Amino acid sequence: MGSSSQTASRIHGFVRDVQQSGVGKAFEKLGIKDFAGQTPDQALMALTNAICPPGGTIDDAIPRYAWDQTLLDLAEQGTADITQLSPEQWNGLLPDFLARSIGARLLNDIGSESLKLSQTVEDINRVEADLHQMISGAVKDAIGDRLGQGQDIPSGEIRGIMDDIYQRSYSYLESLSEE
């Protein structure tokens, strides 16, 4: 989960910068200087490329997929402009990304057959929904309200949280495969 934990640290740093200095300064810190004249879509693409640089490996694709899904959630909630996010929405980005990244890694493991589960679309969709709920709860339990209180979460701790939840989730899936 190395790429995902590195991306999570970048997201955490970006959110912390937004909360401390504002969106414009946070974008500048990532090297995105012409943020003011960009459409919301262009700004999100620039942010995505800065947080999750494109890569060719599965390990690079998983965090980018998880970040894209996190941003899609925001869009489905009616947020078209990232500069208009509430503090609660900013604080929700990291836990949502962590949950989606762990879930994507597990789904990759199912797809690569390192885990043997039913391969019907209905079963995979059900397992994915159950996993997302379980992983999201575990991430929220692990992080608590630390983001809302402005507390830093060191990158090593983020990686530890991700690895622990991944291992527990993998064990859960193994138990399903034994049934």
N, C-alpha and C positions, 0 to 999 in steps of 0.2 A: 504494500500500500504506500510505497515511497513517493511516487508521483502525486498521489492524492493527498498525502499529508503535507507535502511541500506546497501544493496548491491551496490547501486549507490554511496554511500559515500565511500565504499571500492574501487570501480573502480576509482573514482575521486582521492582518496589518492594515489592509485597505479600509475595512469598516472602522477600525480604531482611528485611522487618519481622518475619515469623514466626520466622525463624532468629535474629534478634537479640533480640526481645522476647516471643515467644510468639504463639499464635494469637489469644487474646483481645485483646491490645494491637493486633495488626495489623488485626483487624476494627474496633476502635474508631477507628483512624487513618483507616479508610475511611468512618467515620460510622455504623457498625453497632454500636450500643451494647447492644442487648438480645440479644446472641448466646447468652448462657448458657442461656436458657430455650427456645431454638429447637430444633426437630428438625433432624437433618442435612439433610433436603431443604430446609427453610426457610432454614437457614444458607447452603446452596449457592446458592439463588435470590437471597438478599440479596447474596452475594458476586458472583454473575454480574451483577446489576443495577449494582453499584458498579464493577466492572471493565469491563463492556461495556454501557453504557447502551443501552436500546432506541432504535432509530432507524428511519427509513423508507427509507434508501437502500441500495443493494447494498453500498456501502463500509462501512456500519454493520452490515449483516447478516453479512458474511463473518467478521469477528472474533468475533461472537457465536456463529455456527455452529461456528467452529474451537474456541472455548472450550467449548461444549457437547460437542463430540466428545472433547476432552481430558478432561473430567469423566466422560464415558461410559466412556472407557478405564479410568479409575480404578475406576469401579463394576464393570466387567467383571473387574478384578483382585481384586475382593472388598472394596474400600474403601468402606464405607457412611458413614463419619464422617470429615470432613476434618480434624478435630482429631487423628486417629489416624495421619496420614501420617508415614512415615519421612523422614529428611533426604533420602534418595535420591529418594523420590517427590516431595518438594517441588522438588528440583532438576530433576526431569524435566518439570515442568509447562510451563516456558517453552520448552524445545526442542520439545516435543510441540505446543504451541500454534503456534509459528512454522511448523513443518512443515505443520500442518493449515491454517493461514491461507494460506500460499503455494499449497498444493494447491487450496484452495477458489477462490482467485483464478484459477488456471489453468483449473479446470473451468468457471468462469464464462465465461472467454474461449472455451472450446470451445463452450459452450452458446450464446453470443452470436455464434458463427460468425466471430470474429476469427481463429480457428484452424480449419482444415478438416481434420477427422479422420473416420474411419469413425464412423457414428452408431449402430451396433448396440450393444445393452446389453452384450453380452459384451466387445466391444472397448473400450468406455468403462470397464467394470469392470477390465479388464486394465491399461489405461493408468493408471487411478487408482491401482491397487495398485503398479505399477512406479514411478509418480511419487512416491507416498508413501515408498517405500523409498529412492529416490534423494534426495529432498528431506530426509528425516530424516537420512540419512548426511551430507549437505552441512551441515546445521544443526549436527550433533554435531561435525563437523570444524571448523566456524567458531567454535564456542563452547568446545570442549574441556572441560576440567574446571574452568573458571573459576568456575562456580556452586558446585561442591563445595568450592572453596577460599575461598568467600566473597568473591570479587572482584566489583566492580561492572562492569556493562556499560552504558556511557552510551547514552542513547536514540538519539543520532545513529549510533552504531555498530550498534545493533539494526536501525535502518532500513537502513543500508548492507548488512548481512548479508542482510536480507530482499530488498532490491532486487537484489543480486547473484545470489542463488540463484533468484529469480524469473526474471531475465533468462536465466540459463543453462538453466533448465528450459523456458522459453518457446522458446529456440533448439532444444532437444532435440525439443520437440513440433513445431516447424516442420520439422525434418528428417524426422520421421515423416510429416508431411502431404505431403512431396515424394515419398515412396516409392510 
